[in-house]
Amino acid sequence: MVESKKPVSMDKEEPLQKLLDYLAADMAMCNHVIMDKMKSSVDLVSQLAAHLIVAGGKRLRPLLTLASAHLCGYEQDSNDLQPRHVRLAACIEFLHTATLLHDDVIDESMLRRGTDSANAIFGNSASVLVGDFLFARAFQLMTEDGSLKVMRIVSQASATIAEGEILQMTMQNDLSTSVSRYFEVVYGKTAALFAASCRVGALAAECKSQDEEALDVYGTNLGMAFQLVDDALDYSADQEKLGKTVGDDFREGKITYPVLIAYEKADAEEKKFWERVIEKGEQNEEDLLHAFSLIRKHHAIEATLQEAMVFANKACDALAHFPESELRNLFQDIAKYTVNRHF
């Protein structure tokens, strides 16, 4: 472990902040790499990149890369200002941010993390092209790392993300979608990158294959839980907490777990409502509130959170063969926190 990491306080501070504190020195280096690689001779690229940096977020995915490396015993040269695990964490963040830029254009989202989205400010064309720029930066960092295994894992995750988004698009407005098909989307659009984030951190530490596999399982299940909770929040959180417009999934006719549960339990009249607003896309101003009431009536949020907790528990179980440590406990706390955030 690097000496500059801060000790974890044992107060009621949320686990994600504790992990940020624990990896403060690493994250400072990671942010430096991100800022350095976002530089461009094209002013618009730099302006949009600066907007993304200010919008921030807690950078969970690169945090998972850094933490996974240390959990696997990564030995860092104190004189190296851009250690391997830091550069790979920056690569993961570029890939994630690129997908967000493209997603916001596809979804016509006006908010991201509580502020105006990049496409709302700079337009769709600029957002798509800067997203492509960030994809290129991610692959430059992978090339510099030189590991074919890292390239294979991250490039596969990139392809899986694209497939997940396309699959979601084909399922849009289709209430006959099965839960298993929905989980395929969740894995593709979210869990695959969580898994890759953890796995490349393990690779940076050149750990045993069992450790690498365990962290892949942890990341996969954490990502599944994370997206399930996101889908629940769209029907339950207030806009300020959510950081995006509440009800976006509803307006776009997206098939998510709360909707599947509410539709499965609906009576004939309620089924007609869901078919009109989701399948036909015929919505008026009162429909979102009615959808909220049906979600509550059938306890769809509770069902979604219960399913998320199943995945969170699987994530925790995957860590069992690692020796007990402060960092392992933080990994487990992150999984539990993911289910409870904003509720």
C-alpha positions in Angstrom: 0.0 0.0 0.0 1.2 3.5 -0.6 2.0 5.5 2.5 0.1 8.6 1.4 -3.3 7.0 1.7 -5.4 8.4 4.5 -6.8 6.2 7.3 -10.5 5.4 7.0 -12.6 7.1 9.7 -15.2 5.0 11.5 -18.0 7.6 11.6 -21.2 7.5 9.7 -19.7 8.9 6.5 -20.9 7.1 3.4 -18.7 4.3 2.2 -18.0 5.9 -1.2 -16.5 8.9 0.5 -14.5 6.7 2.8 -13.0 4.9 -0.3 -12.3 8.3 -1.8 -10.4 9.3 1.3 -8.6 6.0 1.4 -7.4 6.5 -2.2 -7.0 10.2 -2.1 -3.4 10.2 -3.3 -4.1 7.8 -6.2 -7.2 9.7 -7.3 -5.2 13.0 -7.3 -2.8 11.3 -9.7 -5.7 9.9 -11.8 -7.3 13.3 -12.1 -4.0 14.8 -13.2 -3.8 12.1 -16.0 -7.4 12.8 -17.0 -6.9 16.5 -17.2 -3.6 16.1 -19.1 -5.1 13.7 -21.6 -8.1 15.9 -22.2 -5.9 18.7 -23.6 -6.5 19.4 -27.2 -5.5 22.0 -29.8 -9.2 22.2 -30.7 -10.8 24.8 -28.4 -14.2 23.1 -28.4 -12.7 19.8 -27.2 -11.0 21.6 -24.3 -14.2 23.6 -23.4 -16.4 20.5 -23.4 -13.7 18.5 -21.5 -13.5 21.3 -18.9 -17.3 21.1 -18.5 -17.1 17.3 -17.9 -14.3 17.8 -15.2 -16.4 20.4 -13.4 -19.5 18.2 -13.5 -17.3 15.6 -11.9 -19.0 12.8 -10.0 -17.2 10.6 -7.6 -15.6 8.5 -10.4 -16.7 5.1 -9.0 -15.3 3.1 -11.8 -11.7 4.3 -11.7 -11.9 4.1 -7.9 -12.7 0.4 -8.3 -9.7 0.0 -10.6 -7.4 1.7 -8.0 -8.9 -0.2 -5.1 -8.8 -3.6 -6.9 -5.1 -3.1 -7.6 -4.3 -2.4 -3.9 -6.6 -5.3 -2.7 -4.4 -7.5 -4.9 -1.2 -6.2 -3.4 -0.1 -3.6 -6.0 3.4 -2.3 -5.3 3.8 1.3 -6.3 7.0 3.1 -7.0 6.7 6.3 -4.9 8.7 8.2 -7.5 6.3 7.3 -10.4 3.9 10.2 -11.0 1.7 8.1 -13.3 1.7 4.5 -12.0 0.2 1.7 -14.1 -3.0 1.3 -12.1 -3.5 5.1 -12.2 -3.2 5.2 -16.0 -5.6 2.3 -16.3 -8.1 4.0 -14.0 -8.0 7.1 -16.2 -8.6 4.8 -19.2 -11.7 3.4 -17.6 -13.0 6.9 -16.8 -12.5 8.1 -20.4 -14.4 5.1 -21.6 -17.2 5.6 -19.2 -17.5 9.4 -19.9 -17.5 8.7 -23.6 -20.5 6.4 -23.2 -22.3 9.0 -21.1 -21.8 11.6 -23.8 -23.3 9.3 -26.4 -26.1 8.1 -24.1 -27.2 11.7 -23.3 -27.5 12.4 -27.0 -29.5 9.2 -27.7 -31.8 9.9 -24.7 -32.0 13.6 -25.3 -31.1 14.1 -21.6 -30.8 17.7 -20.5 -29.3 17.0 -17.1 -26.3 15.0 -16.0 -25.2 14.8 -12.3 -27.5 17.7 -11.5 -26.1 20.2 -14.1 -26.8 20.8 -17.7 -25.6 17.9 -19.9 -22.9 18.5 -22.4 -25.3 18.1 -25.3 -27.7 20.7 -23.8 -24.9 23.2 -23.8 -22.7 22.3 -26.8 -25.1 20.4 -29.0 -25.4 16.8 -30.1 -22.8 16.8 -32.8 -20.1 18.2 -30.5 -21.0 15.7 -27.8 -20.8 12.7 -30.1 -17.5 13.8 -31.5 -15.9 14.6 -28.2 -17.2 11.2 -27.0 -15.3 9.7 -29.9 -12.2 11.7 -28.8 -12.4 10.2 -25.3 -12.8 6.7 -26.7 -9.6 7.3 -28.7 -7.8 8.6 -25.5 -8.9 5.5 -23.7 -7.3 3.3 -26.3 -4.2 5.4 -26.4 -3.7 4.7 -22.7 -4.3 1.0 -23.3 -1.7 1.0 -26.0 0.8 2.7 -23.8 0.2 0.1 -21.1 1.1 -2.6 -23.7 -0.8 -5.5 -22.1 -2.8 -7.5 -24.7 -4.9 -8.9 -21.8 -5.9 -5.4 -20.7 -6.7 -4.5 -24.3 -8.8 -7.6 -24.7 -10.8 -6.9 -21.5 -11.4 -3.2 -22.1 -12.2 -3.6 -25.8 -14.6 -6.4 -25.0 -16.3 -4.3 -22.4 -16.6 -1.5 -25.0 -18.3 -3.8 -27.4 -20.6 -5.2 -24.7 -21.7 -1.7 -23.7 -22.6 -0.8 -27.3 -24.5 -4.1 -27.6 -26.3 -3.4 -24.3 -27.4 0.0 -25.5 -28.6 -1.4 -28.8 -30.5 -4.2 -27.1 -32.2 -1.7 -24.8 -33.2 0.3 -27.9 -34.8 -2.7 -29.5 -36.7 -3.5 -26.3 -38.0 0.0 -25.9 -41.8 0.2 -25.6 -42.0 -3.6 -25.5 -43.9 -4.8 -22.3 -43.5 -8.4 -23.3 -39.8 -8.1 -22.5 -38.7 -10.9 -20.0 -36.8 -10.2 -16.8 -33.9 -12.2 -18.1 -33.8 -10.1 -21.2 -33.9 -7.0 -19.0 -30.9 -8.3 -17.1 -29.0 -8.8 -20.3 -29.4 -5.1 -20.9 -28.3 -4.2 -17.4 -25.2 -6.4 -17.8 -24.4 -4.8 -21.1 -24.9 -1.2 -20.4 -23.6 -1.1 -16.8 -22.2 -4.3 -15.2 -19.7 -5.1 -17.9 -17.7 -1.9 -17.3 -17.8 -2.4 -13.5 -16.4 -5.9 -14.0 -13.7 -4.5 -16.4 -12.8 -1.7 -14.0 -12.1 -4.3 -11.2 -10.4 -6.8 -13.5 -7.8 -4.3 -15.0 -6.9 -3.2 -11.5 -6.2 -6.8 -10.6 -4.1 -7.1 -13.7 -2.1 -4.1 -12.8 -1.1 -5.9 -9.6 -0.2 -9.0 -11.6 -2.2 -11.1 -9.1 -3.3 -14.7 -9.1 -6.0 -15.6 -11.6 -8.4 -16.5 -8.7 -8.1 -12.9 -7.4 -8.8 -11.6 -10.9 -11.8 -13.8 -11.3 -13.2 -12.9 -7.9 -13.0 -9.2 -8.6 -14.7 -9.7 -12.0 -17.6 -11.4 -10.2 -17.6 -8.6 -7.6 -17.7 -5.9 -10.3 -20.4 -7.7 -12.3 -22.7 -8.0 -9.4 -22.0 -4.5 -8.1 -22.9 -3.2 -11.5 -26.1 -5.1 -11.7 -27.2 -3.8 -8.3 -26.1 -0.3 -9.2 -28.3 -0.2 -12.4 -31.3 -1.8 -10.7 -31.2 1.0 -8.1 -30.8 3.6 -10.8 -33.9 2.2 -12.4 -35.8 2.4 -9.1 -34.7 5.9 -8.5 -36.2 7.1 -11.7 -39.6 6.3 -10.2 -39.0 7.4 -6.7 -36.3 10.0 -6.1 -36.5 13.7 -6.4 -34.7 15.4 -9.2 -32.1 17.1 -7.0 -31.0 13.8 -5.5 -31.1 11.9 -8.7 -29.0 14.4 -10.7 -31.1 14.0 -13.8 -34.8 14.6 -14.7 -37.1 12.3 -12.8 -39.3 10.1 -15.1 -36.9 10.1 -18.1 -37.2 6.3 -18.4 -41.0 6.6 -18.4 -41.1 9.3 -21.0 -38.7 7.3 -23.2 -40.7 4.1 -22.9 -37.8 2.2 -21.4 -38.5 -1.2 -20.0 -37.0 -1.4 -16.5 -37.6 -3.7 -13.5 -40.1 -1.4 -11.7 -42.3 -1.3 -14.8 -42.0 -5.0 -15.4 -43.2 -5.7 -11.8 -46.0 -3.2 -12.0 -47.2 -4.5 -15.3 -47.0 -8.1 -14.2 -49.2 -7.3 -11.1 -51.6 -4.9 -12.9 -55.3 -5.5 -13.4 -56.9 -5.1 -16.8 -57.4 -1.4 -16.5 -53.8 -0.8 -15.3 -52.4 -3.0 -18.1 -54.3 -0.8 -20.6 -52.6 2.3 -19.0 -49.1 0.8 -19.3 -49.8 -0.3 -22.9 -50.9 3.2 -23.9 -48.1 5.1 -22.2 -45.2 2.7 -22.8 -46.0 0.7 -25.9 -48.0 3.4 -27.8 -46.1 6.3 -26.3 -49.3 8.2 -25.8 -48.6 10.3 -22.7 -50.1 13.3 -21.1 -49.1 15.5 -18.1 -50.9 13.4 -15.5 -49.6 10.0 -16.6 -46.2 10.2 -14.9 -47.9 10.7 -11.5 -50.3 7.9 -12.2 -47.3 5.7 -13.1 -45.7 6.6 -9.8 -48.9 5.6 -7.9 -49.1 2.2 -9.7 -45.4 1.6 -8.9 -46.1 2.3 -5.3 -49.4 0.3 -5.2 -47.6 -2.9 -6.4 -44.4 -2.3 -4.3 -42.3 -2.3 -7.4 -39.6 -0.2 -5.9 -39.2 -2.6 -2.9 -39.1 -5.5 -5.3 -36.4 -3.8 -7.3 -34.3 -3.0 -4.3 -34.7 -6.6 -3.0 -33.3 -7.8 -6.4 -30.5 -5.3 -6.2 -29.6 -6.6 -2.7 -29.4 -10.2 -4.1 -26.7 -8.9 -6.5 -25.0 -6.9 -3.8 -24.8 -9.9 -1.5 -23.2 -11.9 -4.4 -20.7 -9.1 -4.8 -19.8 -9.4 -1.1 -19.5 -13.2 -1.3 -17.0 -12.9 -4.1 -14.5 -11.3 -1.8 -14.5 -14.1 0.7 -11.1 -15.6 -0.3 -9.3 -12.3 0.2 -7.8 -11.8 3.7 -9.9 -9.6 5.9 -8.7 -6.0 5.7 -9.9 -2.5 5.9 -10.0 -2.3 2.1 -11.9 -5.5 1.8 -14.5 -4.2 4.2 -14.8 -1.0 2.2 -15.5 -3.1 -0.9 -18.3 -4.8 0.9 -19.6 -1.6 2.3 -19.7 -0.1 -1.2 -21.9 -2.9 -2.4 -24.4 -2.4 0.5 -24.3 1.3 0.1 -25.1 1.0 -3.6 -28.5 -0.4 -2.7 -29.4 2.2 -0.1 -28.2 5.4 -1.8 -30.9 8.1 -1.9 -33.5 5.9 -0.2 
